[in-house]
Amino acid sequence: MNATRSSKRMRRVSLVSLFVAALMGLACLVPMLAQAGTPYAPVKLNPAAGPAKGCMTPRQPDSVARLVQPSVVSIDPSWGRNIESVSVTNLAGDNFVNGATVRLTAQWKPDIMAADVSVASSSRITCTFDLRKAPSGRRDLVVTNPGGKSSTLAGGFTVLEQPYVTEISPASGGPWTTITIKGFGFGQGLPGSLVRFYWLLNKSNTYMQPMFCFYWTDTEIKTVVYVPFYQTVATVGVITPYGPSNGVVFTVK
């Protein structure tokens, strides 16, 4: 008799346990079925009760940057002199993404990375290139989106070798003083090149052609100072087919 009662009690307990387990399983199964195919992680059925063992809920996927292929069409301006920084106002194309990088490349020459890159829209970028002392020549323009997708505009930008004077020695002297002009981009005495003396007193110019200079290389020129009557101060510069240089002061004693 007692054995029969005990057996019935055990059956009732087992049925209740199975019913509770089924309810818990259903609570976990509903969200899983709603978002089938996504990864799952433990979730709290009741914030105060802690995580429910064995119950899974969908985990939101991490945010991943889209791998978008950019396209470069043009750049304005498309050239700059290697004595200055150039502000690019319109690098045009398509599919530009925030965080994109811009650079100029050429074989056997170091890359020139753009600074202050701003993606104004998906079709326009603004940036700045520091071209000071960069080797001259045509360069490819490369835009790279986050994630590594890039586009190249072959030969899209040209660095011009405009002359630049760093110093004159001596910086003062009398008429016919021999001076040494140092800098870069002097062009080995290319046709059309000149040493220019701009006299400040009456704003006149004196030009010395390469044939009248003792020495002319890409980085150094030796010539004499021809001083017009009553002149006291001049700025000395170099002119090449690529343009004029800056001026450095020479004082007549």
C-alpha positions as CSV (number, residue, x, y, z in Angstrom):
1,M,0.0,0.0,0.0
2,N,2.7,2.4,1.0
3,A,4.7,1.4,-2.0
4,T,1.8,2.2,-4.3
5,R,1.3,5.7,-2.7
6,S,5.0,6.5,-3.0
7,S,5.0,5.4,-6.6
8,K,2.1,7.7,-7.4
9,R,3.8,10.6,-5.6
10,M,7.0,10.2,-7.6
11,R,5.0,10.1,-10.9
12,R,3.3,13.4,-9.9
13,V,6.7,15.0,-9.1
14,S,8.1,13.8,-12.4
15,L,5.2,15.2,-14.4
16,V,5.4,18.6,-12.6
17,S,9.2,18.7,-13.3
18,L,8.7,17.9,-17.0
19,F,6.0,20.6,-17.2
20,V,8.3,23.2,-15.7
21,A,11.2,22.2,-17.9
22,A,8.9,22.4,-21.0
23,L,7.9,26.0,-20.0
24,M,11.5,27.1,-19.6
25,G,12.4,25.5,-22.9
26,L,9.6,27.3,-24.7
27,A,10.7,30.6,-23.2
28,C,14.1,30.1,-24.7
29,L,12.9,28.7,-28.0
30,V,10.6,31.6,-29.0
31,P,13.3,34.3,-29.5
32,M,15.6,31.7,-31.1
33,L,13.0,30.8,-33.7
34,A,12.3,34.6,-34.3
35,Q,15.9,35.2,-35.3
36,A,17.0,31.8,-36.6
37,G,20.5,31.7,-38.0
38,T,22.1,34.3,-35.7
39,P,24.7,33.5,-32.9
40,Y,23.3,33.2,-29.4
41,A,24.5,34.0,-26.0
42,P,23.1,33.6,-22.4
43,V,20.4,36.1,-21.5
44,K,18.7,37.1,-18.3
45,L,15.0,36.1,-18.2
46,N,14.7,38.1,-15.1
47,P,17.2,40.9,-14.4
48,A,17.1,40.2,-10.7
49,A,17.4,36.4,-11.1
50,G,20.7,36.3,-13.0
51,P,21.4,34.4,-16.2
52,A,19.2,31.4,-16.9
53,K,21.3,28.3,-17.5
54,G,21.0,26.8,-20.9
55,C,18.8,29.5,-22.3
56,M,20.1,31.4,-25.4
57,T,19.1,34.6,-27.0
58,P,20.2,36.3,-30.2
59,R,23.4,38.4,-30.0
60,Q,23.6,41.5,-32.2
61,P,26.4,41.3,-34.7
62,D,29.3,43.7,-34.3
63,S,29.4,46.9,-36.4
64,V,31.7,46.3,-39.3
65,A,32.8,49.0,-41.8
66,R,31.5,48.2,-45.3
67,L,34.2,47.5,-47.9
68,V,33.3,50.1,-50.5
69,Q,35.3,50.4,-53.7
70,P,36.1,54.1,-54.3
71,S,36.5,55.7,-57.8
72,V,38.7,58.7,-58.6
73,V,37.8,60.8,-61.6
74,S,39.8,64.1,-61.3
75,I,41.7,66.4,-58.9
76,D,41.8,70.2,-58.8
77,P,44.4,71.6,-58.8
78,S,46.3,68.8,-60.6
79,W,49.8,70.3,-60.1
80,G,51.9,72.1,-57.5
81,R,55.4,73.5,-57.1
82,N,57.8,71.8,-54.7
83,I,58.4,74.9,-52.7
84,E,54.9,75.0,-51.2
85,S,51.9,73.2,-49.8
86,V,49.0,72.8,-52.2
87,S,45.4,72.8,-51.0
88,V,43.2,70.4,-53.1
89,T,39.7,71.8,-53.3
90,N,38.0,69.2,-55.3
91,L,39.2,65.6,-55.5
92,A,36.2,64.2,-57.4
93,G,35.0,60.6,-57.7
94,D,32.5,58.3,-56.1
95,N,32.0,56.0,-53.0
96,F,34.4,58.0,-50.8
97,V,34.0,57.0,-47.1
98,N,35.0,58.9,-43.9
99,G,38.4,57.9,-42.9
100,A,39.7,57.6,-46.4
101,T,43.4,58.3,-47.1
102,V,45.0,60.1,-50.1
103,R,48.5,59.8,-51.3
104,L,50.7,60.6,-54.3
105,T,53.0,57.8,-55.6
106,A,55.7,57.3,-58.2
107,Q,58.2,54.6,-58.9
108,W,61.5,55.1,-57.0
109,K,60.1,58.1,-55.1
110,P,58.7,58.4,-51.6
111,D,55.0,58.6,-51.2
112,I,53.5,62.0,-50.4
113,M,50.7,61.5,-47.9
114,A,47.9,64.1,-47.9
115,A,47.1,65.9,-44.6
116,D,43.8,67.4,-43.4
117,V,41.8,64.9,-45.5
118,S,38.1,65.7,-45.3
119,V,35.4,63.6,-47.0
120,A,33.0,66.4,-47.9
121,S,30.6,63.9,-49.6
122,S,30.7,60.5,-51.2
123,S,31.9,62.2,-54.4
124,R,34.3,64.9,-53.1
125,I,37.4,65.1,-50.9
126,T,39.5,68.1,-49.9
127,C,43.1,67.7,-48.6
128,T,46.6,69.3,-48.5
129,F,49.8,68.1,-50.0
130,D,53.2,69.3,-48.6
131,L,55.3,69.4,-51.7
132,R,58.3,71.2,-50.3
133,K,61.5,69.6,-51.6
134,A,59.6,66.7,-53.2
135,P,61.2,65.3,-56.4
136,S,59.5,66.7,-59.5
137,G,57.5,64.7,-62.0
138,R,54.1,63.1,-62.6
139,R,52.6,61.0,-59.8
140,D,49.7,58.6,-59.4
141,L,46.9,59.7,-57.1
142,V,45.6,57.0,-54.8
143,V,42.5,57.1,-52.6
144,T,42.0,54.3,-50.1
145,N,38.8,53.7,-48.1
146,P,38.8,52.1,-44.6
147,G,39.1,48.4,-45.1
148,G,41.7,48.6,-47.9
149,K,39.7,49.2,-51.1
150,S,41.5,51.8,-53.3
151,S,41.3,53.6,-56.6
152,T,44.2,55.1,-58.6
153,L,44.2,58.0,-61.0
154,A,47.3,57.3,-63.1
155,G,49.5,60.4,-63.6
156,G,46.8,62.5,-62.0
157,F,49.1,65.0,-60.3
158,T,52.4,66.7,-61.3
159,V,55.0,68.1,-59.0
160,L,56.9,71.0,-60.7
161,E,60.5,71.8,-59.8
162,Q,60.2,75.5,-59.1
163,P,63.5,77.0,-57.9
164,Y,64.1,78.0,-54.3
165,V,66.9,80.1,-52.8
166,T,68.0,79.2,-49.3
167,E,71.0,81.6,-48.9
168,I,73.3,84.0,-50.6
169,S,77.0,84.3,-49.6
170,P,78.1,86.9,-49.0
171,A,74.9,88.7,-48.2
172,S,76.5,92.1,-48.7
173,G,79.3,93.7,-50.8
174,G,80.3,96.2,-53.4
175,P,79.8,96.3,-57.2
176,W,81.1,93.2,-59.0
177,T,81.2,91.1,-55.8
178,T,81.2,87.4,-56.6
179,I,78.3,85.7,-54.8
180,T,77.2,82.1,-54.3
181,I,73.5,81.4,-54.5
182,K,72.4,78.1,-52.9
183,G,69.1,76.3,-53.0
184,F,67.5,73.7,-55.3
185,G,65.6,73.5,-58.5
186,F,68.0,75.8,-60.5
187,G,67.8,73.4,-63.4
188,Q,71.5,73.1,-64.5
189,G,71.2,76.4,-66.5
190,L,68.3,75.5,-68.6
191,P,67.5,77.7,-71.6
192,G,65.4,80.6,-70.3
193,S,67.0,80.6,-66.9
194,L,68.2,83.8,-65.3
195,V,69.6,85.2,-62.0
196,R,67.4,88.2,-61.1
197,F,68.5,91.2,-59.1
198,Y,65.5,93.3,-58.2
199,W,66.6,96.7,-57.0
200,L,64.3,98.1,-54.3
201,L,65.3,101.8,-54.7
202,N,63.7,102.3,-58.1
203,K,62.1,98.9,-58.6
204,S,64.3,98.0,-61.5
205,N,65.7,94.6,-62.5
206,T,69.1,93.3,-63.6
207,Y,69.3,89.9,-65.1
208,M,72.3,87.6,-65.4
209,Q,72.1,84.8,-68.0
210,P,73.8,81.4,-67.3
211,M,76.5,82.3,-69.9
212,F,77.6,85.2,-67.6
213,C,77.7,83.0,-64.5
214,F,80.9,81.2,-63.4
215,Y,79.0,78.1,-62.2
216,W,75.5,76.8,-62.4
217,T,74.1,73.5,-61.1
218,D,70.8,72.4,-59.8
219,T,71.7,73.5,-56.2
220,E,74.3,76.3,-56.6
221,I,75.1,79.3,-58.8
222,K,78.1,81.6,-58.8
223,T,77.9,85.0,-60.4
224,V,78.8,88.7,-59.9
225,V,76.7,91.5,-58.7
226,Y,76.2,94.3,-61.2
227,V,75.1,97.4,-59.3
228,P,73.3,100.1,-61.1
229,F,74.0,103.7,-60.1
230,Y,72.8,104.7,-56.6
231,Q,71.3,101.3,-55.7
232,T,71.7,100.0,-52.2
233,V,69.5,97.0,-51.6
234,A,68.3,94.2,-54.0
235,T,66.5,90.9,-53.6
236,V,68.2,88.1,-55.5
237,G,66.3,85.2,-57.1
238,V,66.5,82.6,-59.8
239,I,64.1,82.2,-62.7
240,T,63.7,79.0,-64.6
241,P,61.2,77.7,-67.2
242,Y,59.2,76.4,-64.2
243,G,58.8,79.8,-62.6
244,P,60.5,82.3,-60.3
245,S,62.1,81.6,-57.0
246,N,61.7,83.5,-53.8
247,G,64.0,86.5,-53.2
248,V,66.9,86.8,-50.7
249,V,68.2,90.3,-49.7
250,F,71.7,91.5,-50.9
251,T,73.0,94.8,-49.5
252,V,75.5,97.0,-51.3
253,K,78.2,98.5,-49.1
